[in-house]
Amino acid sequence: MTKLSEYVEMAANEYLQETGSDELDARWIAEFFQDGGVQDDYPRQDLVAFSDQVQKALSKKSERAGKQTRLQLDKIVHFVRQLRKP
């Protein structure tokens, strides 16, 4: 049986790939919850709680991507400044 945390990560990754958004759609997560096997493996799991976990994972992924982007941009700016120095 797949761990609940693995379902959360799968849902977050799939959602990002399909939509590119970090704001979870209620219909999408309800469909994943039912069709993805979460409901079968965890019949007592609440959809709202699962949705909250997936949204939290999406937010973390978004924050990490933002940090990585800022880091790369800082490296580029530093490199360009080094090239411009006489």
C-alpha positions as CSV (number, residue, x, y, z in Angstrom):
1,M,0.0,0.0,0.0
2,T,1.2,3.5,-0.9
3,K,2.0,5.8,2.0
4,L,-0.3,8.8,2.3
5,S,2.7,11.2,2.1
6,E,3.5,9.6,-1.3
7,Y,0.0,10.3,-2.5
8,V,0.4,13.9,-1.4
9,E,3.6,14.3,-3.3
10,M,2.2,12.5,-6.4
11,A,-0.8,14.8,-6.4
12,A,1.3,17.9,-6.0
13,N,3.7,16.9,-8.8
14,E,0.8,15.9,-11.1
15,Y,-1.1,19.1,-10.4
16,L,2.0,21.2,-11.1
17,Q,2.7,19.4,-14.3
18,E,-0.9,19.6,-15.6
19,T,-1.7,23.2,-14.6
20,G,1.5,25.0,-13.7
21,S,-0.4,26.6,-10.8
22,D,0.3,26.5,-7.1
23,E,-3.3,27.1,-6.2
24,L,-5.1,23.8,-5.9
25,D,-8.4,23.4,-7.7
26,A,-11.1,21.7,-5.6
27,R,-12.5,19.6,-8.5
28,W,-9.0,18.4,-9.5
29,I,-8.1,17.3,-6.0
30,A,-11.5,15.6,-5.5
31,E,-11.0,13.6,-8.8
32,F,-7.4,12.7,-7.8
33,F,-8.6,11.6,-4.3
34,Q,-11.2,9.3,-5.8
35,D,-9.5,8.1,-9.0
36,G,-5.9,8.1,-7.8
37,G,-6.6,5.4,-5.2
38,V,-6.3,7.5,-2.0
39,Q,-9.9,6.8,-1.1
40,D,-9.5,3.1,-1.6
41,D,-6.2,2.8,0.4
42,Y,-7.3,5.3,3.1
43,P,-11.1,5.1,3.5
44,R,-11.1,7.2,6.7
45,Q,-9.0,9.9,5.1
46,D,-10.9,13.2,4.9
47,L,-10.8,14.9,1.5
48,V,-10.4,18.4,3.0
49,A,-7.5,17.3,5.1
50,F,-5.8,15.6,2.1
51,S,-6.4,18.8,0.1
52,D,-4.8,20.9,2.8
53,Q,-1.7,18.6,2.7
54,V,-1.4,18.8,-1.1
55,Q,-1.8,22.6,-1.0
56,K,1.0,22.8,1.6
57,A,3.2,20.7,-0.6
58,L,2.4,22.9,-3.6
59,S,3.3,26.0,-1.5
60,K,6.6,24.5,-0.4
61,K,7.5,23.6,-4.0
62,S,6.6,27.1,-5.2
63,E,8.7,28.7,-2.4
64,R,11.7,26.5,-3.3
65,A,11.3,27.3,-7.0
66,G,11.2,31.0,-6.2
67,K,14.4,30.7,-4.1
68,Q,16.2,28.8,-6.8
69,T,15.1,31.4,-9.4
70,R,16.4,34.3,-7.2
71,L,19.6,32.4,-6.6
72,Q,20.2,31.9,-10.3
73,L,19.4,35.5,-11.1
74,D,21.8,36.7,-8.5
75,K,24.5,34.5,-10.0
76,I,23.8,36.0,-13.4
77,V,23.8,39.6,-12.2
78,H,27.1,38.9,-10.3
79,F,28.6,37.4,-13.5
80,V,27.5,40.4,-15.6
81,R,28.9,42.9,-13.1
82,Q,32.2,41.0,-13.2
83,L,32.3,41.3,-17.0
84,R,31.6,45.0,-16.9
85,K,34.5,45.9,-14.5
86,P,37.4,47.4,-16.4
